[in-house]
Amino acid sequence: MKSWLISLGAFAAISLSGAGLSPARANPGDFDHWLKSFRAEAASAGISDSVLDEALTGLSINPRVYELNDNQPEFARGVWDYLDSAVSATRINNGKTKYLENQRLFSLIEDAYGVDAEIIAAIWGLESSYGAIMGDYDAIQALATLAFEGRRTGYGRSQLIGALKIIQHGYATRSELKGSWAGAMGHTQFIPTTYLSYAIDHDGDGRRDIWSNLGDVFASTANYLSVSGYRANEPWGVEVRLPSGFDYSLADSDVKKAVVEWAAGGVEAIRGPGLIERFDPNMRGRLIIPAGARGPAFIVFDNFGAILKYNRSTSYALAVSLLSEEIAGRSGAVTASWPRDDRPLTLEERKALQQALKDRGFDPGPVDGIIGAGTKRALRAWQQQAGLPADGYASAAVLEALR
């Protein structure tokens, strides 16, 4: 989650229309009315009047938040473009340097929480470029903007109340709550409720400081991953080669098979020893094809799922996994070619694809432009009926065929 802050003013009408909101609905009077209602909700959640006065007085919406919410790079860019940036030579080299500089601390955290140090370092690199870019948004304003209007009002309200609790408990001051456009904060970008539940005071100084104390940062990140099911010294996954005529409908989040079953079906590791030789034959994993049948394929295991709980984007989890390999001194390069001639769909095109599926009787769930599990299942069902590879990949060619 990355951020820039712009003021409400001359760009409001343009920004709000780009986010699917009418300027009339987002005028200051409407927001002030909403804020009074939210203040009552926050008070019922135990937030004191003094904190509410301090945090909410003079608050306004930030239209840039709506734009970024609709165009998150993990979802709006081709996975190859995202990985080019996320696992760039600069990020790899900086990661190796930061890893060595903090090796003793990383080792302590790894031993204490059972989370591989290179994974913590990779998340640090992805979330804030190793602390260089933590975001300068006012988290209270950003979260109030999301809570007021749009598709994430529930998220915005819960996280705004969480941020107010951080202030009320004295964990951070109002002015310290800076971060991304989505209210994520610190070196590894914790949202407020995650901070309240999982942040750790590693050095025992009485503060859970994810903004400037690397011990607290690494321990908090490891704690969250550990609770999410991550286990040290277990693989995140492996790039694989699929056999001719492979049934792409098996690339479903609900389909998990033992390594021995994948191998028996003709799935092979691209580099190094085979699947059976490399992994516990009974370990269960699922197949992902982030760019559809034309792109690379991976078998991923439970540790990949734990990373996904940090950020529900396959591109993000793959970037963390590949970057961690490089930081640890192993090759994280993807061998198979990405379909770089493909064009990622715009938000409106993603919505159009979902609506076209719904019109044909294949229910994708909400028509919200988010290509999640429901949309992929509906798309696979349509592809099977149309005699196409059922990879569930939303491309411009597929949209044209649906139309």
C-alpha positions in Angstrom: 0.0 0.0 0.0 1.7 3.2 -1.2 0.7 6.8 -0.9 0.7 10.4 -1.9 -1.5 13.1 -0.4 -3.3 15.8 -2.4 -5.7 18.3 -1.0 -9.5 18.5 -1.6 -10.2 21.5 -3.8 -10.0 22.2 -7.5 -9.5 18.5 -8.4 -12.4 17.2 -6.4 -14.9 16.9 -9.3 -12.4 15.2 -11.6 -11.1 12.8 -8.9 -14.5 11.8 -7.6 -15.9 11.2 -11.0 -12.9 8.9 -11.7 -13.7 7.0 -8.6 -17.3 6.4 -9.6 -18.7 9.0 -7.2 -20.7 12.1 -8.0 -19.3 15.4 -6.6 -22.7 16.3 -5.3 -22.7 13.3 -2.9 -19.2 14.2 -1.6 -19.8 17.8 -0.7 -18.6 19.1 2.6 -22.1 19.2 4.1 -22.6 15.5 3.4 -19.3 14.6 4.9 -19.9 16.7 8.0 -23.3 15.0 8.4 -21.7 11.6 8.1 -18.9 12.6 10.5 -21.5 13.4 13.2 -23.1 10.0 12.8 -19.7 8.3 12.9 -18.7 10.2 16.0 -21.7 8.6 17.8 -20.7 5.2 16.5 -17.1 5.7 17.7 -18.3 6.9 21.1 -20.4 3.8 21.5 -17.2 1.8 20.8 -15.5 3.4 23.8 -13.7 6.3 22.2 -13.5 9.3 24.5 -14.8 12.8 23.6 -11.3 14.2 23.9 -9.8 11.8 21.4 -12.7 12.4 19.0 -12.3 16.2 19.3 -8.6 15.9 18.7 -8.8 13.5 15.7 -11.9 14.5 13.9 -12.2 18.3 14.2 -11.7 20.0 10.9 -11.5 16.7 9.0 -12.1 16.6 5.3 -12.2 13.9 2.6 -9.2 13.2 0.3 -10.4 12.4 -3.3 -7.0 10.9 -4.2 -7.8 8.0 -1.9 -10.7 7.0 -4.1 -8.5 7.0 -7.2 -5.9 4.8 -5.6 -8.5 2.5 -4.1 -9.8 1.7 -7.6 -6.3 1.2 -9.1 -4.2 -0.8 -6.7 -1.1 -1.9 -8.6 -1.4 -5.5 -7.3 -4.7 -5.7 -9.2 -4.5 -3.1 -12.0 -1.2 -4.0 -13.6 0.0 -7.1 -15.4 1.7 -9.5 -12.9 4.9 -9.3 -15.0 5.0 -5.5 -14.7 4.3 -5.7 -11.0 7.1 -8.2 -10.5 9.5 -6.2 -12.6 9.2 -3.4 -10.1 8.7 -5.4 -6.9 11.6 -7.7 -7.5 13.9 -5.2 -9.3 17.7 -5.4 -9.1 17.7 -2.3 -6.9 15.2 -3.9 -4.4 17.2 -7.1 -4.4 20.5 -5.4 -3.7 19.1 -3.2 -1.0 17.4 -6.2 0.5 20.6 -8.1 0.7 22.3 -5.1 2.3 19.6 -4.5 4.9 19.5 -8.2 5.7 23.2 -8.3 6.5 23.0 -5.1 8.5 20.3 -6.6 10.7 21.3 -10.2 10.5 21.5 -10.7 14.3 18.1 -9.2 14.9 16.6 -11.2 12.0 18.0 -14.4 13.5 16.5 -13.6 16.9 13.1 -13.0 15.4 13.2 -16.1 13.2 14.0 -18.3 16.2 11.4 -16.7 18.4 8.4 -16.8 16.0 9.2 -19.6 13.5 9.2 -17.3 10.5 12.0 -17.3 7.9 14.0 -14.1 8.2 14.2 -13.6 4.4 10.4 -13.5 4.2 10.2 -10.7 6.9 12.9 -8.8 4.9 11.0 -9.3 1.7 7.8 -7.9 3.2 9.7 -5.0 4.6 11.1 -4.3 1.1 7.7 -4.6 -0.6 5.8 -2.5 1.9 8.2 0.4 2.5 11.4 -0.1 0.5 13.1 -1.1 3.7 11.7 1.9 5.6 12.5 4.5 2.9 8.8 5.1 1.9 6.3 4.6 4.7 3.7 7.0 3.3 2.8 10.5 4.4 -1.0 10.3 4.3 -2.9 11.4 7.4 -4.2 7.9 8.3 -7.3 9.4 10.1 -8.3 11.4 7.0 -7.6 8.5 4.6 -9.7 6.1 6.6 -12.5 8.6 7.1 -12.5 9.1 3.3 -12.9 5.4 2.7 -15.5 5.1 5.5 -17.6 7.9 4.1 -18.2 6.7 0.5 -17.4 3.9 -1.9 -17.1 0.1 -1.9 -15.0 -0.1 1.3 -17.0 1.8 3.8 -17.1 -1.1 6.3 -13.3 -1.4 6.1 -12.9 2.3 6.6 -15.2 2.5 9.6 -13.6 -0.4 11.4 -10.0 0.8 10.7 -10.9 4.4 11.7 -12.2 3.2 15.0 -9.0 1.1 15.4 -6.8 4.2 14.7 -8.7 6.1 17.3 -8.1 3.3 19.8 -4.4 3.5 19.1 -4.5 7.2 20.1 -6.7 6.6 23.1 -4.4 3.8 24.5 -1.4 6.0 24.0 0.3 3.7 21.5 0.9 6.6 19.1 0.0 10.3 18.9 -2.5 11.7 16.4 0.4 13.3 14.4 2.3 10.0 14.3 -0.5 8.2 12.4 0.9 8.6 8.9 0.9 6.0 6.3 -0.6 4.8 3.1 -3.8 5.9 1.3 -5.5 2.9 2.9 -4.5 3.7 6.5 -1.6 1.2 6.7 1.3 2.4 8.7 4.9 1.8 9.6 7.8 -0.1 8.1 5.6 -3.1 7.2 2.3 -1.3 6.8 0.0 -2.6 9.5 -3.6 -1.4 9.3 -4.9 -0.3 12.7 -6.8 -3.5 13.7 -3.8 -5.6 12.8 -1.6 -3.3 14.9 -4.0 -3.7 17.8 -4.1 -7.5 17.6 -0.6 -8.4 16.5 2.0 -5.6 17.1 4.8 -6.6 19.5 6.9 -4.6 22.0 10.1 -6.6 21.2 12.5 -4.6 23.4 10.1 -4.2 26.3 10.2 -0.4 26.3 6.5 -0.1 26.7 5.8 0.8 23.1 4.8 -1.2 20.1 6.7 1.1 17.7 6.3 0.0 14.1 7.5 3.4 12.9 11.1 3.6 14.1 12.0 0.4 16.2 13.1 -2.4 13.9 12.9 -5.0 16.6 9.2 -4.1 17.1 8.7 -4.0 13.3 10.2 -7.4 12.6 8.7 -9.1 15.7 5.2 -7.7 14.8 5.5 -8.9 11.2 6.7 -12.3 12.2 4.0 -12.6 14.9 1.3 -11.8 12.3 2.7 -14.4 9.8 3.1 -17.0 12.5 -0.6 -16.6 13.7 -1.5 -16.8 10.0 0.0 -20.3 9.7 3.6 -19.6 8.5 6.2 -22.2 9.5 9.9 -21.7 9.2 12.0 -24.0 6.9 8.9 -25.0 4.9 8.7 -24.0 1.2 6.4 -21.3 -0.1 6.2 -23.1 -3.5 7.9 -24.0 -6.7 7.7 -23.1 -10.4 6.4 -26.0 -12.4 5.9 -27.2 -16.0 2.4 -28.5 -16.9 1.9 -31.4 -19.3 0.3 -31.1 -22.7 -3.5 -31.1 -22.5 -3.5 -30.1 -18.8 -6.9 -29.4 -17.3 -6.6 -25.8 -16.2 -9.7 -25.9 -14.1 -7.5 -27.5 -11.5 -5.9 -24.1 -10.9 -8.6 -23.3 -8.4 -8.1 -22.0 -4.9 -10.3 -24.9 -3.6 -8.2 -27.6 -5.3 -5.3 -28.9 -3.2 -3.4 -32.1 -3.9 -0.5 -33.9 -2.4 2.9 -33.4 -4.2 2.8 -37.0 -5.2 -0.6 -36.5 -6.9 0.6 -33.5 -8.9 3.6 -35.4 -10.0 1.5 -38.4 -11.0 -0.5 -36.0 -13.2 2.6 -35.0 -15.1 3.4 -31.8 -13.3 7.2 -31.3 -13.1 9.5 -28.8 -11.3 11.2 -26.6 -13.8 14.5 -26.3 -12.1 16.5 -28.6 -9.8 15.3 -32.0 -8.4 11.8 -33.2 -9.2 8.8 -32.6 -7.0 9.0 -36.0 -5.3 12.8 -35.6 -4.6 12.5 -32.1 -3.4 9.4 -32.1 -1.2 7.5 -34.3 1.2 5.3 -36.3 -1.2 2.3 -35.9 1.1 2.6 -32.1 1.5 -0.5 -30.6 -0.1 -0.3 -27.6 -2.4 -2.5 -25.8 -5.0 -1.7 -24.7 -8.5 -1.7 -21.0 -9.5 -1.3 -19.6 -13.0 -1.2 -15.8 -12.4 -1.2 -15.0 -16.2 -3.4 -17.8 -17.4 -2.5 -20.7 -19.6 0.1 -18.6 -21.5 2.2 -17.8 -18.5 4.2 -19.5 -15.8 2.7 -21.9 -13.3 3.5 -22.6 -9.7 2.6 -25.1 -7.0 2.2 -23.2 -3.7 2.0 -24.4 -0.2 0.6 -23.2 3.2 3.4 -20.6 3.7 2.2 -18.9 0.5 -1.3 -18.9 2.0 0.0 -17.2 5.1 1.6 -14.4 3.0 -1.7 -14.0 1.2 -3.3 -13.2 4.5 -0.9 -10.2 4.7 -2.2 -9.0 1.3 -4.9 -10.8 -0.6 -3.1 -10.4 -4.0 -1.4 -13.3 -5.7 0.9 -10.9 -7.4 2.0 -9.5 -4.0 2.5 -13.0 -2.4 4.5 -14.1 -5.4 6.6 -11.0 -5.3 7.4 -11.5 -1.6 8.2 -15.2 -2.2 10.5 -14.5 -5.2 12.2 -11.5 -3.5 12.8 -13.6 -0.3 14.7 -16.2 -2.5 17.0 -13.5 -3.8 17.6 -12.0 -0.4 18.6 -15.4 0.9 21.1 -15.9 -1.9 19.0 -18.3 -4.0 17.7 -17.5 -7.5 14.1 -16.2 -7.5 14.0 -15.7 -11.3 10.9 -17.0 -13.0 12.0 -19.3 -15.9 8.8 -19.5 -18.1 7.9 -16.4 -20.1 5.2 -14.0 -19.2 2.6 -13.0 -21.9 3.9 -9.4 -22.1 1.9 -8.7 -25.2 -1.3 -9.0 -23.1 -3.1 -5.9 -21.8 -4.4 -5.7 -18.3 -8.1 -4.7 -18.1 -9.2 -1.4 -16.8 -11.6 -1.1 -13.9 -14.5 -0.5 -16.2 -13.5 -3.4 -18.4 -13.2 -5.7 -15.4 -16.7 -4.7 -14.4 -17.9 -5.2 -18.0 -16.4 -8.8 -18.0 -18.3 -9.6 -14.7 -21.5 -8.2 -16.1 -21.1 -10.2 -19.3 -20.6 -13.4 -17.3 -23.7 -12.6 -15.2 -25.8 -11.9 -18.3 -24.8 -15.4 -19.6 -25.9 -17.1 -16.4 -22.4 -17.5 -14.9 -22.6 -15.7 -11.5 -19.3 -13.9 -10.7 -20.6 -12.3 -7.5 -20.6 -8.5 -7.1 -19.9 -6.5 -10.3 -17.1 -4.6 -8.6 -14.1 -4.9 -10.9 -12.3 -7.2 -8.5 -11.3 -10.4 -10.2 -11.5 -12.7 -7.2 -12.3 -16.4 -6.7 -16.0 -16.0 -7.6 -15.2 -14.3 -10.9 -12.5 -16.8 -11.8 -14.9 -19.7 -11.2 -17.6 -18.2 -13.3 -15.1 -17.4 -16.0 -13.7 -21.0 -16.0 -17.3 -22.3 -16.3 -17.9 -20.1 -19.3 -14.5 -21.0 -20.9 -15.3 -24.8 -20.5 -18.7 -24.3 -22.2 -17.0 -22.3 -25.0 -14.3 -24.9 -25.6 -11.5 -22.6 -24.4 -8.7 -23.4 -21.9 -10.5 -23.0 -18.5 -7.7 -20.9 -16.8 -10.0 -18.3 -15.3 -7.8 -15.6 -16.6 -9.5 -12.2 -17.3 -7.8 -10.8 -20.4 -8.8 -8.4 -23.2 -9.2 -11.3 -25.6 -11.6 -13.1 -23.2 -13.6 -9.9 -22.7 -13.9 -9.5 -26.5 -15.1 -13.1 -26.8 -17.7 -12.6 -24.0 -19.0 -9.5 -25.7 
